[in-house]
Amino acid sequence: MRFLTSGRSHGKALVGIIDNYPSGIKIDISIINKELGRRQKGYGRGGRMDIEKDKIDIIAGVNNDISTGSPISFIIENKDWKNWKYRKEEPILNPRPGHADFTGFIKYRLESIRDVIERSSARETAARTTIGAFAKIFLSALGIKIYSYVKSIGNIGLGNDFKINNNYNLVENSDIRVPDPYIETKIIEEIKKAKEEGTTLGGSFKVIAKGVPPGIGSYAQWDRKLDSKIAEAFMSIPAIKAVEIGEGFNSGKMKGAEFHDEIFYEKNKGFYRKTNNAGGIEAGMSNGQDIIIGATMKPIPTTRKGLKTVNILSKEKEVSLKERSDICAVPSASIIGEAVLAIVIANFIQEKFGNDNLVEIQENMENYLKYYRNI
Ligand SMILES: Cc1cc2nc3c(=O)[nH]c(=O)nc-3n(C[C@H](O)[C@H](O)[C@H](O)COP(=O)(O)O)c2cc1C
């Protein structure tokens, strides 16, 4: 499955095309719209989220609610477009440090930073969340599910020994996707403080895939490794500055005997491990354990107070653009993380079990799992 997205942040609509999506998958549009709603939520998001109520309109590739195997195309209208379409503004020339403004303006020889803002905006991730929702629907038909939670925002977060223990309902009921009410309250205070100070916050989150069979991805070539594609996908989310798999950053501090997940076997349980420090991936392949990805997001570049910058043409000292903006978007980023992980896993599943039709893919996967269980 490959895809392209297009669209300006305040243009008429976002557009997406997905190619090589298997046929025979029931597409429940309410599941996709729910994912879009999850991306929009989160304490600390800006006023734009009160305007947009994202919904997709499928143009092609789905007939009578079933995927046909032809390219899927869809649009998501920007409700805010009506407020922008007749808007005339002076060229914007005061780039925001940390955003695409400075380099984009120079690279594309533009006349206003507006054209950079419109495409580099994380509004694009609504289209990617949609594509991720298609991937999740496909994976769910194979028993693979994806979850996430926010681990920290600013300096406040869950401890390093925190275990989620499948408490994902706590996550879904939290305004900031933090599964601990005490930490949640402290973080919301911190976001309020950042708002008062005219500044912004980043943070970190985890994304978990359950039910992935062992053996997707490969050690045979650098560009066929599951972990390398996952890292690429997470780094493509705006503002993500670090990605880790399993114990990731911590792994360098652990000894071999402590870090590596020892292998056990019992007749009715099959092969199993007692730990999952590797985050479900060894040598570029899934090993049958949960896949656990961690990502860190930098603070949002647009701040109410503004940052020191210069006018690109006059070179005069300036304050950076104060476009309407989020204060913290880590909860949304965790949903986008779910989407990109779903897309990568869906691709590797298709590579191993087939591209064309869901039943064919299910049969191939079941055969492979039978072989695995009977080794
Ligand atoms: C869900 C989400 C929402 C974001 N909202 C904003 C925002 O309101 N204002 C802003 O300046 N940056 C926002 N960002 C971050 C920028 O898009 C990002 O920092 C910018 O594109 C530069 O890319 P880089 O940080 O990956 O280098 C958001 C990112 C995500 C994932």
Ligand as a Chemical Component Dictionary entry (heavy atoms), coordinates in Angstrom:
data_LIG
# 
_chem_comp.id                   LIG 
_chem_comp.type                 NON-POLYMER 
_chem_comp.pdbx_formal_charge   0 
_chem_comp.three_letter_code    LIG 
# 
loop_
_chem_comp_atom.comp_id 
_chem_comp_atom.atom_id 
_chem_comp_atom.alt_atom_id 
_chem_comp_atom.type_symbol 
_chem_comp_atom.charge 
_chem_comp_atom.model_Cartn_x 
_chem_comp_atom.model_Cartn_y 
_chem_comp_atom.model_Cartn_z 
_chem_comp_atom.pdbx_ordinal 
LIG C1  C1  C 0 -0.682 17.267 15.788 1  
LIG C2  C2  C 0 0.316  18.357 15.577 2  
LIG C3  C3  C 0 -0.091 19.665 15.717 3  
LIG C4  C4  C 0 0.814  20.707 15.546 4  
LIG N1  N1  N 0 0.366  21.989 15.711 5  
LIG C5  C5  C 0 1.232  23.019 15.505 6  
LIG C6  C6  C 0 0.796  24.377 15.669 7  
LIG O1  O1  O 0 -0.376 24.641 15.990 8  
LIG N2  N2  N 0 1.705  25.356 15.471 9  
LIG C7  C7  C 0 2.996  25.085 15.138 10 
LIG O2  O2  O 0 3.785  25.992 14.983 11 
LIG N3  N3  N 0 3.443  23.817 14.993 12 
LIG C8  C8  C 0 2.592  22.780 15.163 13 
LIG N4  N4  N 0 3.054  21.496 15.024 14 
LIG C9  C9  C 0 4.476  21.247 14.768 15 
LIG C10 C10 C 0 4.931  21.691 13.393 16 
LIG O3  O3  O 0 4.069  21.190 12.377 17 
LIG C11 C11 C 0 6.383  21.263 13.137 18 
LIG O4  O4  O 0 7.199  21.638 14.201 19 
LIG C12 C12 C 0 6.903  21.920 11.857 20 
LIG O5  O5  O 0 6.216  21.386 10.741 21 
LIG C13 C13 C 0 8.416  21.764 11.631 22 
LIG O6  O6  O 0 8.774  20.431 11.455 23 
LIG P1  P1  P 0 9.782  19.689 12.465 24 
LIG O7  O7  O 0 9.387  20.120 13.826 25 
LIG O8  O8  O 0 9.538  18.230 12.237 26 
LIG O9  O9  O 0 11.171 20.106 12.147 27 
LIG C14 C14 C 0 2.159  20.430 15.200 28 
LIG C15 C15 C 0 2.571  19.095 15.047 29 
LIG C16 C16 C 0 1.654  18.059 15.237 30 
LIG C17 C17 C 0 2.110  16.646 15.097 31 
# 
loop_
_chem_comp_bond.comp_id 
_chem_comp_bond.atom_id_1 
_chem_comp_bond.atom_id_2 
_chem_comp_bond.value_order 
_chem_comp_bond.pdbx_ordinal 
LIG C1  C2  SING 1  
LIG C2  C3  SING 2  
LIG C2  C16 DOUB 3  
LIG C3  C4  DOUB 4  
LIG C4  N1  SING 5  
LIG C4  C14 SING 6  
LIG N1  C5  DOUB 7  
LIG C5  C6  SING 8  
LIG C5  C8  SING 9  
LIG C6  O1  DOUB 10 
LIG C6  N2  SING 11 
LIG N2  C7  SING 12 
LIG C7  O2  DOUB 13 
LIG C7  N3  SING 14 
LIG N3  C8  DOUB 15 
LIG C8  N4  SING 16 
LIG N4  C9  SING 17 
LIG N4  C14 SING 18 
LIG C9  C10 SING 19 
LIG C10 O3  SING 20 
LIG C10 C11 SING 21 
LIG C11 O4  SING 22 
LIG C11 C12 SING 23 
LIG C12 O5  SING 24 
LIG C12 C13 SING 25 
LIG C13 O6  SING 26 
LIG O6  P1  SING 27 
LIG P1  O7  DOUB 28 
LIG P1  O8  SING 29 
LIG P1  O9  SING 30 
LIG C14 C15 DOUB 31 
LIG C15 C16 SING 32 
LIG C16 C17 SING 33 
# 
